[in-house]
Amino acid sequence: MRYRFIIIALCSILITVGIDAKVGMAQIPFLPQIQTPSLDIKDLENKVVSGWVYLDGRRLFQIAAPRGSISERLQNINQKLAKISKNYLRSDNAKLNIEARTQNGLPVIYVNDQYLLTVTQEDAKLRQVEPQILAESLKQDIKDSLEQAKLERQPEFLIDRSKIATAVFGGMILMSWGVRRLSYRSKRNFMVRPPTSDIRVDKPITTQLSHQQNRHILEVKRRFFQLTQAVIWTGGTLFMLSLFPYTRAIEVGIIAVLRIPLRLSVVGVGTYVAIRLTYLLIDRFTTAFVRSSTLITPETSERLQLRVSTISGVSKGIITLLWLAIGVLVALTALGIDIVPLLAGASLIGVALSLASQSLIKDAINGFLIIVEDQYALGDVINVGDVGGLVENLNLRITQLRDAEGRLITIPNSEIKIVANLSSRWSRADLTIPIAYQTSIDQALELIETVGLEMDKDARWEHQIIEPPDVLGIDNFGDRGLIIRVWIKTQPLKQWDVAREYRHRLKVAFDKAGISIPVQQQSVWLNSMNN
């Protein structure tokens, strides 16, 4: 079944590129015959399309022809028109004599007895008029354009256009300077006057989200100013080129060359801005969610920070993929590519890949459940099987941990069956304290409890310790001595810091009280044998 879907997907690709899928399926006797749409290349070649004839970079008139011959016909007419224009403009006293003669039932246009073009039925259908009527209209258009071309080459006209070009260039410099000043002022205002926050309401996560929002706004503004600069200089340059008949063809050539890159650039910039604005909306929604007074409590603030960071990052990753997919489809449409067959082929390919890549689907499903159920989040310390460490990256497919030796461990989410979270909501320092058998147990227990209570009241540690230390008592009779167990409930990820400080204080207290920490000892008995 899996191979059948893959074969169908391959056939859809053949259909998309215009190859009959029956050619491929003929070699597969076990696959049922599938009705596929046929795509005749000859029909595409015979399809009537239109194109423009230019004079001095201006559109003069349209002609129509089959797709296979439109380029050749356009080239021939443009070359003949350029030759006629050159001969006419070379002489100051030259006159125009444009005629429409009839040959084989079709009007043929001559300019000063030089053949220009034959008005075909396709040309007439394009204008929805009779060929003779179209020929008369073309005669007048050609005459007006040639006379305009001669007028534009007069010194007075060129001087006037030079003045306009100078004014436009000065305006470009002025507008570019103004946009640059606005960009600099916007960036300076953001650096000097950062947004204020209410310390009574804002938490560390809301402050972080506010900074992210401002970065997104600043980035969108920066791209907008860059795009404005590009529009000013590109548009102004093209406008100045269009003022003169000698450079107007350059303008047309630049536009023709940049048409596809310009469309793709617009789509790319639009996609980028859409992604940034979506990030801004996600951060604002998250900030409003976190600032709700019913959600923020001292016990949940730290956990909420980790969870919000995780969900926000995953949401941004998904939104980025969606916008990129939309941007690709829009780019293909802008290039004139029919995306309907591509979407049909992509759907079949998706089915085939889903069957062939079931582990990726399992990764995504398990990753979604990990995030929704809050099994762990970014910044948590977890143990998965034989490995453990700090969660540095979490998405729908993988989890990445950084262990104590600095190694980055990557685990597919589908491989995570049992996970131990060492920092979910609160943590615990589990301490085992050995004391010698000769020590007064009551004195030792009292001293251990006193050290814990003093540390709990210390301003430096009272926030990190949630509850007073719990001295459980004698946990075991060991080789070294009595083992006393102590539990200290702490904030997430603070159990190691608290445990180190507690051991330090306990050692100092033991030394002052004369209580020694035993070392492992071994007694050896020797018995002498008398003969």
MOGIRA-V928726 format. One line per field, one symbol per residue. ss: DSSP state (H for helix, E for strand, L for the rest). psi: psi as a letter, one per 40 degrees, with the letter a starting at -180 (. if undefined). A space follows every 10 residues. Layout:
ss->???
psi->???
This chain:
ss->LHHHHHHHHH HHHHHHLLLL HHHHHLLLLL LLLLLLLLLL HHHHHHLEEE EEEEELLEEE EEEEEELLLH HHHHHHHHHH HHHHHHHHHH LLLLLLLEEE EEELLEEEEE ELLEEEEELL HHHHHHHLLL HHHHHHHHHH HHHHHHHHHH HLLLHHHHHH HHHHHHHHHH HHHHHHHHHH HHHHHHHHHH HHLLLLLLLL LLLHHHHHHH HHHHHHHHHH HHHHHHHHHH HHHHHHHHHH HHLLLLLHHH HHHHHHHHHH HHHHHHHHHH HHHHHHHHHH HHHHHHHHHH LLLLLLLLLL HHHHHHHHHH HHHHHHHHHH HHHHHHHHHH HHHHLLLLHH HHHHHHHHHH HHHHHHLHHH HHHHHHHHHH HHLLLLLLLL EEEELLEEEE EEEELLLEEE EELLLLLEEE EEHHHLLLEE ELLLLLEEEE EEEEELLLLL HHHHHHHHHH HHHHHHHLLL LLLLELLLLE EEEEEEELLL LEEEEEEEEE LLLLHHHHHH HHHHHHHHHH HHHLLLLLLL LLLLLLLLLL L
psi->dddddddddd ddddddefhh edddedegde hihhhihihh dddddehhii iihihfeihd iiiiiidded dddddddddd dddddddded hdeiihghig ihhfeihhhi hfehhdihhi ddddddefii dddddddddd dddddddddd deeidddddd dddddddddd dddddddddd dddddddddd ddgihiihed diiddddddd dddddddddd dddddddddd dddddddddd dedhddeddd dddddddedd dddddddddd dddddddddd dddddddddd ehdedhidde dddddddddd dddddddddd dddddddddd ddddeehhed dddddddddd dddddefddd dddddddddd ddefdiihei hihhbeiiah hdhhaedihh ihadeehhhh hhdeehdhhh hefhdiihhh hhhhiideih dddddddddd ddddddehdd edddhdiiih hdahdihidd ahhhhhhhhi iheedddddd dddddddddd ddefhihiih ihhhhhhihh .
